[in-house]
Structures are given as C-alpha cells and as structure tokens.
Amino acid sequence: MHTDRPVTQWFKGAVPRKQPGLRVFLMVLLGAGVLSATALAAAQQGAKAPDAPATPPGHAEFVGSDTCATCHAEVAKSFATNPHTKMALMHGNANGVTCENCHGAGSEHVAGGGDVTKIFDPAKASVKDVDTKCLSCHAGAHPNFDRSPHAKANVGCTSCHSIHGSKEEALLKASQPTLCFQCHADQKAQFGMPFHHPVNEGTVKCSDCHDVHGTFQNSNLKSTADQSMICTKCHTDVRGPFVYEHAPVKAEGCLACHSPHGSQNARMLNMPNVNVLCNQCHSAVASGTIHGQGQGSSDSVPCTSCHTYIHGSNMNAAFLR
C-alpha cells in the first residue's frame, strides 16, 4: 500500500519555496496593462486634437475705411456709388463693414507698411477662396452656386463681377450678352441666325432664362413649377392650360420642337420642314387615307394647315381649328 503523503501537502512548519517564474509573469502582465492604458489615453487625446481650437495667426483689428482711403484713394472714390456701401448705412458706419468686410481686419496690414501678406487680396487668392468670401454674404441669394457649371469650371464671382466699381447692373464687368459671349461663342453664333430671340437687339437678356449662379436644371435654366414657364412667360398665347394637351409639350417641353437661341428655320424649329418634324412621332399616320400626302415631301400639305393648335386645344383632341 502506498503510504507516502500527497506531494501537494506541506510538512508542518515547512516554508514554501520561492517561485521567481510566477513573479516575473505577474510583473510582465502588470507592465503590459499599464502600457495599454497609456496608449489608449494617448489615442483618445489624439482623436480630440482636431476639435481643439487652433492658435490664431494674428490679432488684427479693424481700422476703418477712412484709413484704407489714405492709400487706396481711387478705389475709395469710386466706392461711393458701389451697392456695397449700403452695409455702412445698415451698421451706422461702424468699422469693418465696407473694405474690411471683404479684405479682413487691416491693422497688421497698415502696421506693416502695406504688407500684402497681412490682408486678403482676391487678386492673389484662389477662385474657391474668393467665392467663399463672397458667399459668406450672398449664400442666401445664390444657394446653388457650388453645383453650377460655372463653379465646376472654375469660373468664380470675380470672373464676371468687378467688385470695386462698374457702371453695369450687379457690378458686371460688361453688359449682357457681351459678357456671356466671352465664353459662350457657340450661342453667340446661334443668335446671329435668321430666326432668333432678340438678345443682340437688347430685348431679351441671357438672365431672363438662365440663372448663372446655379439651378437644379440643365444649362442653368431657371426653375419654375411648370418648366415651360421659361418660354410661356413671354409666349402667353401657348401657355394653356388646355383641355387637350399636346403630349410632347408637357413631357419634353418647348425644346422638343424649337431651338431656343436661334435657328435657320422659321419659328426657330429644329427642322426646316414641318411635316418631317411632326413625323418623328406621327410617322404612322403619314400613309393613311387622309394623310397620304407623302411623308415629308416638298409638295405635301403642312400638318399645321389643319392641326392649327398644336400646342394644345380646348375644342378638339386632334388640335383642329
């Protein structure tokens, strides 16, 4: 019979032997915990760093437009008729509401003897920075400018506007359509065609149909509840509403049949022959008993000879007179 004591039992009065391996393990475990806690705290502190306020680069103060005028006399003289001067009237001629409203506080600029690095100069700033400065006041009037084709093409506010002074409306650098034609040469040629909207004659302006500061429509077209209102606000005889509506007018709009800027065809139609234009949709009736005049032939009777009210009718579903 086995009579030895269990190996795990200590003799009475015996002292356990030291175990250095266990102590080392516990010290390593404790050290790893301390390092993990330190690293976590540092990571959390680093994550909050971007939210911390940056140290301001300077402490410039407003000096007032009178101080600006001592060096910029010509600009100050022409600024008297600038629409931006109304800011001074609105704020009781307080400092910082005219020149410094756009260029920033000017005390450091003055103290530096006109140091151009101490002031915001739109002529040396990026287009994006200039637009941001302008939109800080005009965002309410032009909320869609950033989505506009002009903004995406890097055409900014000062590309079209002369901020310090201009004799044109809205401080434009040139009158319409001259200003627009500097970039839109294709449209300039269209307005020279035999049948065109009287833009060159000064009766219609580009901004009558387009909002150059951006819309949700293609080509910066102005947005209306009924998009055909862009045209029918002038062409009231085809405005409607009609009992019998012509589907393309409601679905595609005026551009389904007409070229908006100009055309070589009468009534600014997209095609020279009315029958060819109509037969794009109504080709099935071209060979019928009544309509057997020949599809688009030169001697055919124009569709509009009978279908007079092609924009819509209150009397006949076939738009007959």
C-alpha atoms as one frame of an Amber mdcrd trajectory, in Angstrom:
protein
   0.000   0.000   0.000   1.213   3.419  -0.872   1.794   5.302   2.354   3.619
   8.406   1.199   1.968  11.733   1.797   0.439  13.655  -1.131   3.029  15.681
  -2.967   0.915  18.826  -2.529   0.908  18.628   1.244   3.491  20.646   3.157
   5.198  19.376   6.267   4.062  21.140   9.354   6.256  24.159   9.960   7.804
  23.990   6.491   8.257  27.196   4.480   7.118  27.200   0.803   9.879  27.628
  -1.709  10.032  30.868  -3.723   8.729  30.794  -7.296  10.574  33.502  -9.374
   8.870  32.459 -12.638   5.410  33.341 -11.347   6.623  36.689 -10.034   8.174
  37.590 -13.379   4.978  36.646 -15.182   2.877  38.837 -12.892   5.238  41.799
 -13.352   5.136  41.448 -17.149   1.325  41.256 -17.079   1.119  44.374 -14.883
   3.507  46.269 -17.176   1.513  45.359 -20.275  -1.650  46.654 -18.628  -0.004
  49.970 -17.794   1.318  50.364 -21.348  -2.103  49.550 -22.851  -3.829  52.117
 -20.658  -1.239  54.749 -21.579  -1.591  54.017 -25.307  -5.413  54.161 -25.101
  -5.323  57.513 -23.314  -2.914  58.889 -25.914  -5.128  57.677 -28.766  -8.188
  59.306 -27.214  -6.290  62.526 -26.718  -5.089  62.412 -30.333  -8.639  61.850
 -31.587  -9.763  65.037 -29.876  -6.907  67.093 -31.259  -8.691  68.268 -34.482
 -11.517  69.711 -32.370  -9.144  71.847 -30.365  -9.147  75.493 -31.411  -6.136
  76.460 -33.457  -3.926  79.271 -32.242  -4.993  82.427 -34.082  -2.286  83.622
 -36.511  -2.697  87.244 -35.532  -4.731  89.773 -33.655  -5.571  92.255 -36.386
  -8.182  94.872 -35.598 -10.470  96.970 -37.767  -9.052 100.344 -38.763 -11.994
 101.705 -40.784 -12.491 102.623 -44.431 -11.087 106.131 -43.903  -7.716 104.616
 -43.090  -7.912 102.422 -46.197  -8.647 105.500 -48.311  -5.321 107.134 -47.384
  -3.547 104.683 -49.706  -6.385 103.462 -51.917  -7.897 106.826 -52.820  -9.042
 105.863 -56.321 -10.853 102.776 -55.102 -12.423 104.678 -52.224 -13.635 107.418
 -54.556 -15.425 105.038 -56.896 -16.768 103.038 -53.966 -19.159 105.832 -53.077
 -21.596 104.609 -55.752 -20.980 100.915 -55.056 -24.018  98.951 -53.846 -21.829
  97.507 -51.085 -21.835 100.908 -49.386 -25.308 100.132 -48.086 -23.581  97.979
 -45.484 -22.202 101.139 -43.894 -25.689 102.621 -43.750 -27.086  99.440 -42.239
 -24.458  99.334 -39.497 -24.063 103.021 -38.708 -20.690 103.466 -40.440 -19.039
 101.090 -37.970 -15.506  99.980 -38.751 -15.125  96.756 -40.666 -18.373  96.819
 -42.630 -17.054  98.004 -46.010 -13.428  97.423 -47.062 -12.573  95.125 -44.176
 -15.764  93.149 -44.552 -14.145  91.506 -47.594 -10.425  92.079 -47.052 -10.288
  91.339 -43.333  -9.168  93.478 -40.407  -6.405  95.781 -41.599  -4.381  96.881
 -38.568  -1.485  94.499 -39.263  -1.576  95.431 -42.950  -1.247  99.105 -42.004
   1.410  98.469 -39.346   3.426  96.533 -41.909   3.525  99.489 -44.263   1.048
  97.918 -46.675   2.317  94.347 -46.316   0.129  92.437 -48.790   0.546  89.209
 -46.825  -1.383  90.764 -43.932  -4.603  91.319 -45.863  -6.919  89.241 -48.020
  -6.268  90.107 -51.666  -8.813  88.492 -54.040  -6.496  89.108 -56.998  -3.942
  86.721 -55.459  -6.329  84.288 -53.818  -7.737  81.125 -55.343 -11.111  81.185
 -57.067 -12.530  78.941 -54.347 -11.359  81.268 -51.567 -12.833  84.303 -53.331
 -16.154  82.533 -53.875 -16.240  81.523 -50.223 -15.686  85.121 -49.202 -18.499
  86.385 -51.448 -20.900  83.621 -50.459 -20.403  84.448 -46.790 -22.905  87.235
 -47.502 -24.597  86.128 -50.740 -25.245  82.452 -49.984 -28.910  83.167 -49.356
 -29.368  84.702 -52.804 -27.250  82.090 -54.595 -27.567  78.832 -52.630 -26.833
  76.604 -55.640 -23.677  78.252 -56.924 -21.373  75.395 -55.884 -23.410  72.966
 -58.019 -23.447  75.263 -61.053 -21.442  74.557 -64.234 -19.682  77.881 -63.713
 -18.323  76.894 -60.310 -17.303  73.461 -61.593 -15.445  75.134 -64.476 -13.533
  77.358 -62.001 -15.450  80.453 -63.118 -15.798  82.454 -59.927 -17.528  85.613
 -58.762 -14.770  87.980 -59.849 -14.655  86.370 -63.278 -17.866  88.240 -64.088
 -18.171  90.931 -61.403 -15.995  93.980 -60.782 -16.400  94.397 -57.050 -14.901
  97.869 -56.566 -16.889  99.513 -59.277 -18.784  99.064 -62.502 -21.384 101.042
 -64.396 -23.243  97.853 -65.288 -26.008  96.290 -63.236 -24.929  93.922 -60.470
 -21.340  95.179 -60.872 -20.859  93.116 -64.047 -17.612  93.638 -65.919 -19.537
  94.048 -69.163 -23.173  94.154 -70.206 -25.165  91.181 -71.346 -24.779  89.457
 -73.752 -21.209  90.695 -74.347 -20.037  89.271 -71.039 -21.632  85.863 -71.683
 -20.353  85.651 -75.243 -16.760  85.821 -73.996 -17.143  82.134 -73.131 -20.303
  81.029 -74.951 -19.189  81.566 -78.528 -21.492  78.841 -79.893 -24.551  80.615
 -78.573 -23.285  83.908 -79.999 -23.352  82.330 -83.465 -26.872  80.996 -82.919
 -28.172  84.463 -82.069 -26.874  85.573 -85.454 -29.101  83.140 -87.355 -32.073
  84.348 -89.434 -34.609  83.400 -86.759 -33.513  84.058 -83.187 -34.526  85.526
 -79.883 -33.735  89.272 -79.872 -30.821  89.055 -77.475 -28.400  91.051 -79.626
 -31.126  93.655 -80.066 -31.356  94.096 -76.281 -34.972  92.992 -75.920 -34.132
  89.697 -74.193 -31.227  89.020 -71.827 -29.455  85.765 -71.062 -30.505  86.069
 -67.419 -34.181  86.147 -68.431 -33.954  82.385 -68.982 -30.774  81.349 -67.151
 -29.733  81.735 -63.531 -25.972  81.920 -63.927 -25.470  81.237 -60.214 -26.832
  77.703 -60.464 -30.120  75.784 -60.517 -31.265  72.177 -60.463 -31.949  72.324
 -64.218 -29.627  71.673 -67.142 -27.739  74.640 -68.582 -28.544  76.756 -65.527
 -32.141  77.201 -66.709 -34.303  78.937 -64.164 -36.520  76.616 -62.155 -40.297
  77.048 -62.197 -43.228  74.930 -61.079 -44.097  74.400 -64.748 -40.752  74.356
 -66.551 -42.379  75.574 -69.772 -42.960  78.889 -67.987 -39.419  79.828 -69.026
 -40.864  80.270 -72.518 -44.552  80.916 -71.909 -43.951  83.894 -69.650 -43.399
  85.709 -72.960 -45.303  83.407 -75.344 -48.560  83.688 -73.443 -50.729  82.538
 -76.371 -49.467  78.959 -75.992 -49.360  78.878 -72.202 -52.572  76.977 -71.527
 -53.756  75.063 -69.613 -55.683  73.306 -72.363 -58.435  70.711 -72.300 -56.493
  68.706 -74.919 -52.766  68.956 -74.371 -50.065  68.013 -76.839 -48.029  65.320
 -75.102 -44.550  66.458 -76.226 -45.229  69.938 -74.869 -45.913  68.513 -71.410
 -43.277  65.769 -71.493 -40.268  67.246 -73.313 -41.201  70.894 -73.339 -40.640
  73.543 -75.964 -37.180  72.259 -76.880 -38.729  69.141 -78.427 -39.552  71.241
 -81.494 -37.765  74.585 -81.100 -34.135  75.732 -80.852 -34.110  78.265 -78.020
 -31.281  80.558 -79.119 -31.664  80.685 -82.870 -32.301  78.642 -85.983 -32.190
  78.820 -89.758 -35.794  77.590 -89.778 -38.934  79.660 -89.385 -40.345  79.800
 -85.844 -36.939  78.572 -84.668 -37.953  74.977 -85.428 -35.424  72.181 -85.135
 -36.110  71.070 -88.719 -36.786  73.018 -91.920 -39.895  71.015 -92.857 -42.875
  70.926 -90.511 -44.035  67.523 -91.729 -40.640  65.942 -91.106 -40.669  67.364
 -87.607 -44.159  66.022 -86.891 -43.448  62.625 -88.430 -40.736  61.961 -85.861
 -43.617  60.989 -83.603 -46.563  60.633 -86.016 -44.989  58.555 -88.795 -47.806
  56.004 -88.564 -50.362  58.457 -89.977 -48.228  59.621 -92.909 -49.512  56.877
 -95.273 -53.173  56.923 -94.242 -56.122  57.864 -96.451 -56.343  61.400 -95.161
 -52.635  61.906 -94.586 -51.391  60.324 -97.823 -49.662  63.495 -98.942 -46.271
  61.853 -98.715 -44.043  61.729 -95.713 -42.031  64.950 -95.702 -42.248  65.545
 -99.458 -41.771  69.101-100.646 -45.249  69.292-102.180 -47.074  67.905 -99.176
 -49.618  69.910 -97.264 -48.111  71.100 -93.945 -49.561  69.381 -90.918 -50.271
  72.767 -89.353 -52.643  73.639 -92.206 -55.246  71.517 -90.448 -53.767  70.891
 -86.992 -53.545  74.555 -86.140 -53.472  74.446 -82.347 -50.502  72.124 -81.990
 -49.536  73.485 -78.560 -52.927  72.494 -77.156 -56.621  72.953 -77.794 -59.808
  73.483 -75.835 -62.000  72.228 -78.680 -60.530  69.234 -80.479 -58.294  66.350
 -79.448 -56.627  66.434 -82.865 -55.890  70.167 -82.439 -58.002  71.050 -85.452
 -59.081  74.626 -85.971
